[in-house]
Amino acid sequence: MKKWHIGWTVVGSLTAGLLAALLLVATPFIRAQESEVTGAVLCGFAVGWAMLAFLSIRFTNQPQRWAFAPAAFFGISGLLLVVFGSSVDGVLSWIWPPSLLALVIWMFIHARRRLDSRSRGWLLYPVMAVLALLSIGGGYQTVALAADASAHPMPGELIDVGGHSLHLYCAGSGSPTVVLQPGAGEMSSNHGWIRPAVARDTRVCIYDRAGKGWSDPADATQDASQITTELHTLLHDGNVPGPYVLAGHSFGGLYVLTFAARYPDEVVGMVLIDSTAPQSPPAGDPEAPAASSVGDYSVMGRISTLMSTSGRVGLSRLYSPFEDLDSLPPTSRDEVRANIATSNNLRSTLDEYVQGNASMQEAAALTDFGTKPLIVLTAGTGSDSKHLASEEKLAALSTNNLHLTVKTATHESLIADKNDASVTTQAILDVVTSVRDGEPLVN
């Protein structure tokens, strides 16, 4: 029987492994959870290495039995993640980086001895180099995450909201209680200027949405409806009774609007901080989409989950130092940078943007805030006429409203810059005062 060319066998096997990884990620029985998607990718790679070992033994004159070793390594690791999910992450994160690096060295030695083909130099060696870099990055990420956890102990408490726990931190005393809602991709520490300032006048609570800060990742898709449901459970199970004044920044504005629409009797005031604008459902589809369940299949959700696996090997940690966070208090700045570096934060942030249209439609359910005090803050820098018009429309939800454009402020400086954040703080306290005194807002 005519033997196959070993070079084409190498190329075909590794290509098949890559295709198998993509196909496994796309299969419905793999949930769009970061650990399971990572496991599916590893199982696909295992297929490629196993094919190289089997086909080279069976059909070429250069058997590469050593390829069974990476097949076993990736296959076992992948199956553990698919079957047991994030419960095995804590152990595997310490084991796989040094094990993979040792395996790569072993693979290099055996490939050099047993593979006589140009594919060794232009394909196998580069693949091994990438694997070595991933092992180093993964080891660094594991050590850095442990250091971050030690350096930034969690304030407040974790509360189970149904299958996962969310971080809640309350301070101050008095009524009504202010609930702060960070923007997309942000955590509680992004409000490092605002939270303590508000706490001097009334009780204030801030939390981390699923996958951010100290909160656990969640299985359910995180659109405004799901986020609102979890926040309501968090406040009630965390013994934070209403009434509430809600303050939401950016995408957080969508979430507080949705909360006010769903629980109108519990919300007595609101501050929208350069909020993303709601969007009515398309004509002919009057119902806003419901929150996705765990079993729903979403192509974009799987793509975003696949992208978030880069956080396991420290790629997200590479850009976190370049985030412009110097205007935050030092402790808050360091906590935010540590949060940005995690794969959970990357996954949840991507999911928020994927669910953006659904969240905007769900927020549009609030059409009338009555006479409850409402302040809309708009960044004067970077806001076009369309955004200003949408902010005016939001202010019109209440007959007791103020729309303030902070001319020198940017979208982010309204919470991150000390001076601009003081304007936001005062707006929140003005709403609190209006609720307490029963008097309309005064410009």
Buried (B, 14 or more C-beta within 10 A) or exposed (E): EEEBBBBEBBBBBBEBBBEBBEEBBBEEEBBBBBBBBBBBBBBBBBBBBBBBBBBBBEBBEBBBEBBBBBBBBBBEBBBBBBEBBBEBBEEBBBEBBBBBBEBBEEBBEBBEEBBEBEBBEEBBBEBBEEBBBBBBBBBBBBBBBEEBEEEBEBBBEBBEBEEBBBBBBBBBEBBBBBBBBBBBBBBBBBBBBBBBBBBEBBBBBBBBBBBBBBBBBBBBBBBBBBBBBBBBBBBBBBEBEBBBBBBBBBBBBBBBBBBBBBBBEBBBBBBBBBBBBBBBBEEEEEEBBEBBEEEEEBEEBBBBBBBBBBBBBBBBBEEBEEEEBEBBBEEBBBBBBBBBBBBBBBBBBBBBBBBBBBBBBBBBBBEEBEEBBBBBBBBBEEBEEEBBEBBEEBBBBBEBBBBBBBEEBBBBBBBBBEEBBEBBBBBBBBBBBBBBEEEEBEE
